[in-house]
Amino acid sequence: MEKKLTGLIASTDRVLVLAPHPDDFDAIGVTLRYLHTRGNPIFVAVVSGSMSGVLEDFCGPDPEKKRLVREKEQRDSVQFFGLPDSQLTFLRLPEDATGDPLEDEHNETVIRQHIAEVRPDIVFLPHGNDTNVGHRRVYAIFRRIAVSFDCRLTAYYVRDPKTKKLRTDLYMGFDEDSADWKRRLLLHHRSQQDRNLKLRNHGFDDRILNVNRDIARDLAVSDPYAEAFEIEEFTGR
């Protein structure tokens, strides 16, 4: 049975958000703000720039410019959130032709090294049961690392708009005031707001918050919104 996340994570636990793309951090912004307020050290590692997520009429066709736009949006978002820039890392891992991070030995080594440097107790990342290729690849890389890591790790897999199915072990409910704050956080990703408005006829902010509204309805909780997580424990070697 799903449990409310509040109080279930020790305030001393180190948290790593392993984000396949810029903006994956923001999809669980309310949960992360709760942990940040309690004093949990939070680190963000953005795996790739995902230049394919930026329309050409937003900033032109140059892939490097698109990547820089997305990095700037994530920096602005994290600054608004209240994390120091020193706790945000862009791994800038090689991508395929469509802008998804490669699932190869090099990228796995870099992610493993970063996890070893941060030494997190908890890692947030998208679930592998997902229509997004980048999400699936990072999930697969992380699990290979986690089963052979030299200490315990707890994965919190995130339900987002592209998750096909996820077992809800924990959730973080939130109210309209927190939803308004989360909307402001999400709107730092102007390229994604532009793309969603043009291709989906609704904003990136509404796309994420609509999922949070659906989660709260599916769980029949009293809050109007919720972020949901599936947990997997790795005991280490």
C-alpha positions in Angstrom: 0.0 0.0 0.0 1.3 3.4 -0.9 2.5 5.7 1.9 2.9 9.5 2.2 6.5 10.4 1.8 6.5 13.0 4.6 8.8 11.9 7.5 9.9 8.7 5.8 13.3 10.0 4.6 16.0 10.8 7.2 17.0 14.5 7.1 20.7 13.3 6.9 20.2 11.3 3.7 22.1 12.6 0.7 19.9 12.9 -2.4 21.0 12.7 -6.0 18.6 13.6 -8.8 19.8 11.6 -11.9 18.1 13.5 -14.7 18.3 12.1 -18.2 17.4 15.6 -19.5 17.1 19.2 -18.2 13.7 19.6 -16.5 13.5 16.0 -15.0 14.5 17.7 -11.7 11.5 20.0 -11.9 9.0 17.2 -12.5 9.3 16.3 -8.7 10.0 19.8 -7.5 7.6 19.7 -4.6 9.1 16.6 -3.1 12.6 18.0 -3.5 11.6 21.3 -1.9 10.3 19.4 1.1 13.6 17.6 1.4 15.6 20.7 0.9 13.6 22.6 3.6 14.4 19.7 6.0 18.1 20.0 5.3 18.7 17.1 3.0 21.8 17.7 0.8 20.5 17.6 -2.8 22.7 17.2 -5.9 21.5 17.3 -9.5 23.2 15.5 -12.4 21.8 16.2 -15.8 22.9 13.4 -18.2 22.4 15.1 -21.6 21.4 18.4 -23.2 18.6 16.9 -25.2 18.9 19.4 -28.0 16.2 17.6 -29.9 13.7 18.9 -27.4 14.1 22.5 -28.6 12.3 23.6 -31.8 14.3 25.4 -34.4 12.2 28.5 -34.4 12.9 28.9 -30.7 16.7 29.6 -31.0 17.8 28.3 -34.5 19.0 25.0 -35.8 22.5 24.9 -34.1 22.6 21.8 -31.8 25.1 23.4 -29.5 23.0 26.5 -29.1 20.0 24.4 -28.2 22.0 22.5 -25.6 23.2 25.8 -24.0 19.6 27.1 -24.0 18.5 24.0 -22.0 21.4 24.2 -19.6 20.7 27.9 -18.9 17.0 27.0 -18.2 18.1 24.4 -15.7 20.5 26.7 -14.0 17.8 29.3 -13.7 15.4 26.7 -12.4 17.8 25.4 -9.8 18.6 29.0 -8.7 14.9 29.7 -8.3 14.6 26.5 -6.3 17.4 27.6 -4.0 20.3 25.2 -4.7 23.8 26.5 -5.2 25.2 26.1 -8.7 27.9 23.9 -7.2 25.3 21.2 -6.6 24.2 21.1 -10.2 26.4 19.1 -12.7 26.0 18.8 -16.4 27.6 15.5 -17.4 27.2 16.3 -21.1 27.3 12.6 -22.1 27.4 11.6 -25.8 24.0 11.3 -27.5 22.6 9.5 -30.5 21.3 11.4 -33.6 18.0 12.0 -32.0 19.5 13.6 -28.8 19.1 10.7 -26.4 22.1 9.7 -24.2 23.9 6.6 -25.4 23.7 3.4 -23.4 27.3 2.5 -23.6 30.3 1.7 -21.5 31.7 5.2 -21.5 28.4 6.8 -20.3 28.0 4.1 -17.7 31.5 4.8 -16.4 30.9 8.5 -16.1 27.6 8.1 -14.3 29.2 5.5 -12.0 32.1 7.9 -11.1 29.6 10.7 -10.4 27.6 8.5 -8.1 30.8 7.5 -6.3 31.7 11.2 -5.9 28.3 12.3 -4.5 27.8 9.2 -2.3 24.0 9.5 -2.3 21.7 7.5 0.0 18.8 8.1 -2.4 18.7 8.5 -6.1 15.6 10.0 -7.9 15.3 9.1 -11.6 12.6 8.2 -14.2 11.2 4.7 -14.3 12.4 2.4 -17.1 8.8 1.5 -18.0 8.6 4.7 -20.1 8.1 5.7 -23.7 11.1 8.1 -23.5 14.3 6.4 -24.9 16.6 8.6 -22.7 14.6 7.6 -19.6 14.8 3.9 -20.4 18.6 4.1 -21.0 19.5 6.0 -17.9 17.3 3.7 -15.8 19.1 0.6 -17.3 22.5 2.2 -16.7 21.7 3.1 -13.2 20.5 -0.4 -12.2 23.6 -2.0 -13.6 25.6 0.4 -11.4 23.4 0.0 -8.3 23.6 -3.8 -8.2 27.4 -3.7 -8.1 27.9 -0.5 -6.1 30.0 -0.6 -2.9 27.3 0.7 -0.6 23.5 0.8 -0.2 21.4 2.9 -2.6 17.7 3.5 -2.6 16.1 4.4 -5.9 13.0 6.5 -6.1 11.6 6.0 -9.6 9.4 8.9 -10.7 6.0 8.8 -12.4 6.0 11.4 -15.2 3.9 12.1 -18.3 5.7 9.3 -20.3 5.6 6.6 -17.6 3.6 3.7 -18.8 3.2 1.9 -15.5 4.6 2.4 -12.0 3.9 0.8 -8.7 3.2 3.6 -6.2 5.1 3.0 -3.0 5.2 6.6 -1.8 3.6 9.8 -2.8 3.9 13.5 -1.9 0.6 15.3 -1.9 0.4 19.1 -2.3 -2.0 21.9 -2.4 -2.8 24.8 -4.8 -0.2 27.1 -3.3 2.5 24.5 -3.9 1.1 23.9 -7.4 1.5 27.6 -8.1 5.1 27.5 -6.9 5.8 24.4 -9.0 4.3 26.1 -12.0 6.8 29.0 -11.6 9.6 26.4 -11.3 8.6 24.6 -14.5 8.2 27.9 -16.5 11.9 28.5 -16.3 12.1 25.9 -19.1 10.9 28.3 -21.7 11.9 26.1 -24.6 9.8 23.3 -23.3 6.8 25.6 -22.7 7.2 26.8 -26.3 7.4 23.2 -27.7 4.4 22.0 -25.7 2.2 24.9 -26.6 3.0 24.4 -30.3 2.9 20.6 -30.5 0.4 19.7 -27.7 -1.7 22.9 -27.4 -1.0 23.1 -23.7 2.0 24.3 -21.7 4.8 22.2 -20.2 3.6 23.4 -16.8 0.1 22.1 -17.4 1.5 18.8 -18.8 3.3 18.1 -15.5 0.6 19.4 -13.2 -2.0 17.4 -15.0 -0.1 14.2 -14.2 0.1 15.3 -10.6 -3.6 15.9 -10.5 -4.2 12.4 -12.1 -1.9 10.8 -9.4 -3.9 12.4 -6.6 -7.2 11.2 -8.2 -5.9 7.7 -8.8 -4.7 7.4 -5.2 -7.9 9.0 -3.8 -5.9 11.3 -1.5 -7.3 14.5 0.0 -4.7 16.7 -1.7 -5.5 18.0 -5.2 -2.0 17.1 -6.5 0.6 14.4 -5.8 4.0 13.2 -7.0 4.4 9.4 -7.0 7.4 7.1 -6.6 8.3 3.4 -6.9 11.1 2.3 -4.6 13.9 -0.2 -5.2 16.5 -1.0 -2.6 20.0 -2.0 -3.6 22.1 -3.5 -0.8 25.5 -3.0 -2.4 28.4 -5.5 -2.7 
